[in-house]
Amino acid sequence: MTKILVTGADGQLGSEIVKLSRRFSNMKFTFLTIDNLDLTDNNRVSDYFSKHSFDYLINCAAYTAVDKAESDREAAQEVNSSMVGLLGEITAKSGTRVIHISTDYVFDGKAHFPYTEDASTNPASVYGKTKLEGEELLMRNNPQSVIIRTAWLYSSYGNNFVKTMIRLGKERDEMRVVQDQIGSPTNAADLAEAIVTIIYRVEEESYKFVPGVFHYTNEGVASWYDFAYHIFDLAKIDVTIVPVSSDEYPTPAPRPFYSVLSKQKIRSVYDVDTPHWYASLCKLF
Ligand SMILES: NC(=O)c1ccc[n+]([C@@H]2O[C@H](COP(=O)([O-])OP(=O)(O)OC[C@H]3O[C@@H](n4cnc5c(N)ncnc54)[C@H](OP(=O)(O)O)[C@@H]3O)[C@@H](O)[C@H]2O)c1
């Protein structure tokens, strides 16, 4: 029986793993939320790992308030960098492999073609910088780690763009949505499936565990405007959508203009599915 610890279990991605875990009877999942264990509490985390052992840690815990991070650097750094470094240190001692989630925000978004895993990083926001520091600390402290960078996550759980559009679309006659940022909307249920598939391939199908950085999003690209258009269409919400530029919608944290990630590596190493974003969005309705 493969023993897996999932942290951040009540976030968007964590909740999708909770739901998915019921299908895998040969894997024993343990789920932790911040209420069970605050992962920034070094003593409690060390104590927890001295009493429990796991084959894998899937770390879904993160500081994800991208705009708030600009004025709350310390808190973002504590969770996205220091805490991830500590998890690396502790899991390395117990021989636990880590699957950790990172972000497209490690890139500056100035590219015109999909980012591969070895493309130069250059985060423009505090959130992106702290996530990149977390990647580096984790790899240094526990080289037996897989880091999956993802982007534009949504789910039926938690707060996300899909839910916000549906709520505001019902309240308003007109919505202004940014049209000059391009990415790949990603259903967190597909990312959850990809993560558990990696473990399944290694444990049940004799794939080699290949550590390192990987990219995973749904396939295809869209602007936030395109994404909103299809959300309203599927939700049957009659609202006028006005495309606007990023200049007209300033945010404390700068967003990458182009954040499309190449999925070739994760497909070839672990043979995971990357469904088209529109097909995956339809599953929510
Ligand atoms: N959402 C996106 O669009 C997106 C895009 C790219 C990458 N990612 C990455 O994908 C991963 C999952 O994102 P998500 O959208 O599922 O995030 P989420 O919904 O914000 O979930 C993060 C979880 O981490 C928990 N957490 C925060 N600080 C903690 C601490 N000190 N100890 C224990 N748990 C703590 C949060 O608890 P509280 O809610 O109680 O604070 C929350 O349950 C993250 O690594 C994120 O950086 C997300």
The ligand as a Gaussian input file, in Angstrom:
#p B3LYP/6-31G(d) Opt

LIG

0 1
 N       -5.034000      28.989000      -8.335000
 C       -4.313000      29.166000      -9.426000
 O       -4.765000      29.747000     -10.438000
 C       -2.903000      28.638000      -9.491000
 C       -2.137000      28.897000     -10.629000
 C       -0.832000      28.405000     -10.674000
 C       -0.314000      27.661000      -9.629000
 N       -1.080000      27.448000      -8.516000
 C       -0.484000      26.658000      -7.426000
 O       -1.260000      25.486000      -7.283000
 C       -1.264000      25.060000      -5.914000
 C       -2.687000      24.817000      -5.449000
 O       -3.403000      26.035000      -5.624000
 P       -4.914000      26.175000      -5.134000
 O       -5.588000      27.066000      -6.103000
 O       -5.482000      24.835000      -4.816000
 O       -4.663000      27.003000      -3.798000
 P       -5.695000      27.291000      -2.597000
 O       -7.076000      26.938000      -2.988000
 O       -5.396000      28.677000      -2.130000
 O       -5.211000      26.246000      -1.501000
 C       -4.027000      26.432000      -0.764000
 C       -4.226000      25.748000       0.550000
 O       -3.038000      25.901000       1.330000
 C       -3.439000      26.151000       2.670000
 N       -2.374000      26.771000       3.437000
 C       -1.926000      28.062000       3.372000
 N       -0.992000      28.286000       4.294000
 C       -0.823000      27.117000       4.966000
 C       -0.025000      26.726000       6.071000
 N        0.807000      27.584000       6.683000
 N       -0.135000      25.457000       6.527000
 C       -0.980000      24.587000       5.958000
 N       -1.776000      24.884000       4.914000
 C       -1.704000      26.147000       4.428000
 C       -4.642000      27.050000       2.508000
 O       -5.389000      27.138000       3.699000
 P       -6.238000      28.496000       3.973000
 O       -7.142000      28.662000       2.790000
 O       -6.943000      28.205000       5.248000
 O       -5.207000      29.588000       4.056000
 C       -5.376000      26.351000       1.390000
 O       -6.192000      25.311000       1.863000
 C       -0.513000      26.143000      -5.153000
 O        0.822000      25.740000      -4.976000
 C       -0.546000      27.356000      -6.075000
 O        0.550000      28.202000      -5.870000
 C       -2.353000      27.911000      -8.428000

